[in-house]
Amino acid sequence: MAQQNKNMTFLQAARKEPVDHVPVWYMRQAGRSQPEYRRLKEKYSLFEITRDPELCAYVTKLPVDQYNTDAAILYKDIMTPLPSMGVEVDIKPGVGPVIHNPIKHHDDVDKLGMIEPEQEVPFVLDTISLLREQLHVPLITFSGAPFTLASYMIEGGPSKNYYHTKAFMHARPEAWQALMDKLGDMTIRYVKAQIRAGAETIQIFDSWVGALNASDYRRYVKPVMRRIFEELQGEQVPIIMFGVGAGHLLQEWNDLPLEIIGLDWRTPVSEARNQGITKALQGNLDPALLLAPWNAIEEQVKPILDQGMQENGFIFNLGHGVFPDVDPDTLKRLTAFVHEYTQK
């Protein structure tokens, strides 16, 4: 594995150790805005790229080489493990994941199978192993969280309000619990297989859980999240928790056995720390600002870095993912600025 002269800054920050500079990586840094990726997408679908370890490793490594980020994140989708459970899913351009057999009743939950990662998603594990040979920065891999996966499975695709998901949760609590149990088991198996293959950090994307209030989160979601994180504690890799619009859940996440909380752009780093959040923090530039002139970007980035550097355990990122309109040169310049501004 590519360990010689390895950049360990990200892992040091994850452990709240002193660092020479604030480490940087970007959610959705692989693909999206890169012209090389767009050319690939003219020939291959997302699922086709992820099923080709050489191609997927290339897409994953490209932003590390181009932007000089301190970590790589595996190029794949949170939907990747769901077909193995019997979920019929397509990624439709301009729409996102579309589920052709949505969950409506307890029977639908009972029909879901269980993933055997080495047999059913070997391409993910092969890509991880290949990247560990190629990379000189830590490799982050990920899984969707049960609530967010369930929201797609119940709604049948993306949603702005999650009406059906919330109604299912309250109207069919036993079926909801069964779904959380199955998705929790899948997440544990899937993540452990990624770690065995060489993943050095895991991010759990509960992207849409901010749609719940704290009381419903504690009752319907937090127990399965605690079980997942407790099961992963023995794996000795840092775990990142991230959701959009979830500032009201930070206290809930802070008492779970995980290492890093990702903030979206709505919650300042100083505010999270003033709430008593003790985990390492990651974030949180509003990705929309990447379309602004450089002086406006710099003006917003400096206070994030100033607040982050008040304590050990800060990783610079966006408050959500890179989107296709972003100029790759902006991300390269932003990475260099963060490194230079925070250099000790």
Helices and strands as residue ranges (DSSP letters): H 9-14, H 35-41, H 46-50, H 53-67, E 72-73, G 82-85, E 89-92, E 96-99, H 106-110, H 117-120, H 122-134, E 139-144, H 146-155, H 163-171, H 173-197, E 201-205, G 209-211, H 214-220, H 222-232, G 233-235, E 239-242, G 247-249, H 250-254, E 260-262, H 269-274, E 280-285, G 287-291, H 294-308, E 314-318, H 328-342
